[in-house]
Amino acid sequence: MSQNTSTAQNFTDVTAQTGGIEGATVAVGRLADRARAASRVLARADRNWKDRALLAIAASLNTHRAAIITANAKDLEVGRANGTSDALLDRLKLNDSRVDALISALEELASLPDPVGTVLRGQTLPNGLRLRQVHVPMGVIGAIYEARPNVTVDIAGLALKSGNAVLLRGGSAAAHSNVALLALIRDALESVGLPADAVASVDAWGRDGADAMMAARGKIDVLIPRGGRELIQRVVSTAKVPVIETGEGNVHIYLDESADASMAAPILLNAKTQRPSVCNTVETLLLHANAKAASEVLAALHKAGVRLHVDARAKVFAGATPTIDAQESDWDTEYMDLDLAVAVVDDLDGAIAHIRQHSTGHTEAILTNDLAHAERFIAEVDSAAVIVNASTRFTDGGQLGLGAEVGISTQKMHARGPMGLRELTTTKWIVQGDGHVRS
């Protein structure tokens, strides 16, 4: 793994902040200009060229996995010393299985169709003009995210396949991991003849680098924040660059009266305990007042180590199962840990009303054997993903066949839900004539 000037960007100290906001603004501007030049190369690169880059990155991750895990161990050590929660440490951690997952995601991306150049619609007008609206790259994408080194690889891969250059701000918590990954990615790009500057980082300038990215209107085409509420709201409220908002996941599952425990318990255990630190984990369970599976489901969750924050009516369902009295704030909390808010609602209307009041618009699910209830839930719940009789953990770009994702968009403009390749493109109108003039 080389550390030449191009690759390492002279980052001698991964936590350094150089020159304050003025220095960061100049540095980020230069990086964005180089990324713009790189994006023009990517815009004309065919699928084969981009796929060779993705496979080269995957091969490099495999070859250098020990170095990646060693770098990540430094971040984990710093995190533990700083009192980072177990949930956040889990988000930060890279091990062999997670490196394997990154490699698989890159290989899957290489197998997917290239979105660039695909025709959205087209026609020949009565006057003979030939029209096409086609997908094209956005240009230079900025990504600001927290403590998730896997996102470095996911975003780089998606940006490359969709013909975009990308500037990354991955946060100090994953500094060592991100430097190692960035070096490998940039070396792999150069190995197939693509510009290394197609993927670059502003981490050396810390928070000033992030601020400079948010102000770089005209140099960065779109900014994507990915992290907790504080980070996302800071970007949304501060950025001068257009933002695709990704939201926190205050995710709900509604257990309908008709659902049976043999289906509901495994789904809820998967949705809460498989990986509680991620945004598609269920945070609130709504129980129908006559849900026949309620007591068994609560007992199963407790046995799996889940701390149940229950309202007075749910406490009755819990019986001898230990619980914690819920506070009003629990209904709006993204725990990202083995905690679950539990409330009883009178019926489907009550569940939908609770979700409308407390949802962040990420993912909601219903567990039911009543088709009419499922159809009403689908029609009336206004979130980026609505799931029937399955775990909320499926709201994920890889699980939905997108190869990977930049994030889960909770807005309603351009992209909504898991953002894969197509969501990182915009469109262009192509008009072809034969000497036409407008009368």
Secondary structure, DSSP 8 states (H G I E B T S, - for coil): ----HHHHTT-SSTT---SHHHHHHHHHHHHHHHHHHHHHHHHH--HHHHHHHHHHHHHHHHHTHHHHHHHHHHHHHHHHHTT--HHHHHHH---HHHHHHHHHHHHHHHHS---TT-EEEEEE-TTS-EEEEEEEE-SEEEEEE-S-HHHHHHHHHHHHHTT-EEEEE--GGGHHHHHHHHHHHHHHHHHTT--GGGEEE-GGGHHHHHHHHHT-BTTBSEEEEES-HHHHHHHHHH-SS-B--B----EEEEE-TT--HHHHHHHHHHHHHS-TTSTTSEEEEEEETT-TTHHHHHHHHHHTT-EEEE-HHHHHHHTTS--EE--GGGGG----SSEEEEEEESSHHHHHHHHHHH--SSEEEEE-S-HHHHHHHHHH--SSEEEESS-GGG-STTTTTSS--S-EE-SSSS--EE--TGGGEEEEEEEE-SS----
